[in-house]
Amino acid sequence: MVLVIGLEGSANKIGVGIIRDGQVLSNPRRTYVTPPGEGFLPSQTAAHHREVVIPLVRQALTEAGVSLADVDAVAYTKGPGMGAPLQVVALVARALAHLYDKPILGVNHCVGHIEMARLITGAQNPTVLYVSGGNTQIIAYADKRRVVYCISLVVVYRIFGETIDIAVGNCLDRFARVLKLSNDPSPGFQIEQMAKNGKKLLRLPYSVKGMDMSFSGLLSQIEKQAPILLKSGEYSPEDLCFSLQ
């Protein structure tokens, strides 16, 4: 049975997971939380990751009931993501691999998301709506299957549609700053909770071009109107969250 430890820290969240043959043994995480209305800067995020990554590794090993000597391989997020935070997890992953003489594997962040979901759901040939802070894409396997050569797995994806400007996650994050919502646990979560109490719909421009999407116009419009509508009392913050969602 293969036992792998993986480190992910491409944005403001950092996690260390330990998996044995598809079974998640542990997966502790930490989130860098900034004051409401502010985003997270790469340097500050990296400093947060440096502070918590070693305790996270220890916690993951303890929860899984294994040691680093038991691990067969070390995996880490190679990209895409924020450069400085990515460097933190890459450095720790390389150090662990070197100290314990383990093979190391750099993982594409996007492929990691998709393959994790495929593993958990048991889907064999999924059509994927990939939504994150930096990506919004509709993806499927290029030849309707995963290709295996000897013991190597080659996964080839085809993008059927994607955002032509900003991702929907980025749209939510930026509007949450307008309303000064907390990013703990995430801006999108806070918008979703407030939207439950919204009643009045503000019509916003939403653009779909074939299989592609656009969110920048939607964001620009609500960012421009929000201060005016809130000041006049015509719409509440909950109404605007409901409208955007």
C-alpha positions in Angstrom: 0.0 0.0 0.0 1.3 3.5 -0.9 1.4 6.1 1.8 1.8 9.7 0.6 2.1 13.0 2.5 1.0 16.1 0.5 1.5 19.8 1.2 -0.7 22.5 -0.4 -0.3 26.2 0.2 -1.0 28.0 -3.1 -3.2 30.8 -1.5 -4.3 31.8 1.9 -5.0 28.3 3.0 -2.4 25.7 3.8 -3.0 22.1 4.5 -1.1 18.8 5.0 -2.8 15.6 4.0 -1.8 12.0 4.4 -3.3 9.4 2.1 -3.0 5.6 1.9 -4.3 4.1 -1.3 -7.0 6.7 -1.7 -8.0 6.7 1.9 -7.5 10.1 3.7 -5.9 9.4 7.0 -5.5 13.1 8.1 -6.0 16.5 6.5 -5.4 19.4 9.0 -5.5 23.0 7.6 -4.9 26.6 8.6 -6.3 29.8 7.0 -4.6 33.2 6.9 -7.4 35.5 7.9 -7.1 39.2 7.1 -9.2 42.1 8.5 -12.6 42.5 6.8 -12.4 44.6 3.7 -8.8 43.5 3.0 -7.3 40.9 0.7 -4.2 38.8 1.5 -0.8 39.8 0.2 1.7 37.2 -1.0 4.5 38.1 1.5 2.1 38.1 4.5 0.5 34.9 3.4 3.9 33.3 3.0 4.9 34.4 6.5 1.7 32.8 7.9 2.5 29.5 6.1 6.1 29.5 7.4 4.8 29.8 11.0 2.2 27.0 10.8 3.6 24.5 8.3 5.8 22.5 10.6 3.1 22.2 13.3 0.7 21.1 10.6 3.1 18.4 9.4 3.4 17.1 13.0 -0.4 17.2 13.5 -1.1 15.3 10.2 1.4 12.6 11.2 -0.1 12.3 14.7 -3.7 12.1 13.4 -2.7 9.5 10.8 -0.8 7.5 13.3 2.3 7.3 11.1 5.8 8.6 11.0 7.8 10.2 8.1 9.8 7.0 7.9 6.6 5.2 7.0 5.9 7.6 4.1 6.6 6.3 0.6 6.5 9.7 -1.2 6.2 13.4 -0.6 3.9 15.5 -2.9 3.4 19.3 -3.0 1.6 21.9 -5.0 3.9 23.1 -7.7 1.5 25.7 -9.2 -0.5 27.6 -10.3 -0.9 29.9 -7.3 0.8 32.7 -5.4 4.5 32.6 -5.8 5.7 33.3 -2.2 3.3 30.9 -0.4 4.1 28.2 -3.0 7.8 28.5 -2.3 7.2 27.8 1.4 5.5 24.4 0.8 8.0 23.5 -1.9 10.9 24.2 0.4 9.4 22.1 3.2 8.5 19.3 0.9 12.0 19.2 -0.6 13.5 19.2 2.8 11.4 16.3 4.0 12.1 14.3 0.9 15.8 14.9 1.2 16.0 14.2 5.0 14.1 10.9 4.7 15.3 9.9 1.2 11.8 9.9 -0.3 10.7 10.5 -3.9 9.1 13.9 -4.4 6.2 14.8 -6.8 5.1 18.3 -7.8 1.4 18.4 -8.5 -0.6 20.8 -10.7 -3.0 22.6 -8.4 -5.9 22.4 -10.9 -5.4 18.7 -11.7 -5.2 18.0 -7.9 -8.6 19.6 -7.4 -10.2 17.5 -10.2 -8.5 14.2 -9.3 -9.4 14.6 -5.6 -13.1 15.1 -6.5 -13.0 12.2 -8.9 -11.4 10.0 -6.3 -14.0 10.9 -3.6 -17.0 10.6 -5.8 -15.8 7.6 -7.7 -16.6 9.2 -11.1 -14.8 7.5 -14.0 -15.3 10.0 -16.8 -16.5 13.2 -15.3 -17.5 16.5 -16.8 -16.1 19.0 -14.3 -17.2 22.5 -13.3 -14.0 23.8 -11.8 -14.6 26.8 -9.7 -12.0 28.4 -7.4 -10.5 31.8 -6.6 -8.4 31.8 -9.7 -10.2 29.5 -12.1 -13.7 29.0 -13.6 -13.7 26.3 -16.3 -15.7 23.4 -17.7 -13.4 20.5 -18.2 -13.5 16.8 -19.3 -10.9 14.2 -20.3 -9.7 14.8 -23.8 -10.2 11.3 -25.0 -12.9 10.3 -22.5 -10.5 8.3 -20.4 -7.4 8.4 -18.2 -4.4 7.1 -20.1 -2.1 4.6 -18.4 1.4 3.9 -19.8 3.1 1.0 -17.9 3.0 2.4 -14.3 2.7 6.0 -15.2 -0.7 7.8 -15.3 -1.1 10.5 -18.0 -4.2 12.6 -17.6 -5.1 14.8 -20.6 -7.9 17.4 -20.1 -9.9 19.4 -22.6 -11.3 22.8 -21.6 -14.7 23.2 -23.1 -15.5 26.6 -21.7 -13.9 29.1 -19.2 -14.0 32.6 -17.9 -12.6 35.2 -20.4 -11.6 37.6 -17.6 -11.8 37.0 -13.9 -12.9 33.9 -12.0 -16.1 33.7 -10.2 -14.2 33.1 -6.9 -12.3 36.3 -7.5 -15.5 38.2 -8.2 -17.0 37.0 -4.9 -13.8 37.9 -3.0 -13.6 41.4 -4.3 -17.3 42.2 -3.6 -16.9 40.8 -0.1 -14.3 43.5 0.4 -16.8 46.2 -0.7 -19.1 45.1 2.1 -16.2 44.5 4.5 -17.2 40.9 5.1 -14.9 38.5 7.0 -12.9 36.0 4.9 -13.1 33.5 7.8 -13.8 30.8 6.6 -14.1 32.4 3.1 -15.7 35.5 1.5 -18.0 33.3 -0.6 -19.4 31.6 2.5 -20.2 35.0 4.1 -21.9 36.1 0.9 -23.9 32.9 0.8 -25.1 33.3 4.4 -26.1 36.9 3.9 -27.9 36.1 0.6 -30.3 33.9 2.5 -31.8 37.0 4.1 -31.9 39.0 0.9 -35.3 39.7 -0.8 -34.8 42.4 -3.4 -33.2 41.6 -6.7 -30.9 44.1 -8.4 -30.6 43.3 -12.1 -26.9 42.9 -13.1 -25.3 42.2 -16.4 -24.3 38.6 -16.8 -22.5 37.5 -19.9 -22.3 34.1 -21.5 -20.5 33.7 -24.9 -20.9 30.2 -26.2 -19.4 28.0 -23.5 -17.3 30.9 -22.1 -18.3 33.3 -19.2 -17.5 36.8 -18.1 -17.7 38.2 -14.6 -15.8 41.5 -14.8 -18.8 43.5 -16.0 -21.0 42.0 -13.3 -18.5 42.9 -10.6 -17.9 46.4 -11.9 -21.6 47.2 -12.0 -22.3 46.1 -8.4 -19.1 47.7 -7.1 -20.2 51.0 -8.6 -23.8 50.8 -7.5 -23.3 49.3 -4.0 -22.3 52.5 -2.1 -25.1 54.5 -3.6 -27.8 51.9 -3.1 -26.7 51.2 0.5 -26.5 54.9 1.4 -30.0 55.5 0.0 -31.4 52.5 1.9 -33.0 51.2 -1.3 -31.1 48.0 -1.0 -29.6 46.2 2.1 -26.2 44.4 2.1 -28.2 41.1 2.2 -30.1 42.2 -1.0 -26.9 42.9 -2.8 -25.4 39.5 -1.8 -28.6 37.8 -3.0 -28.4 39.7 -6.3 -24.8 38.8 -6.9 -25.3 35.2 -6.0 
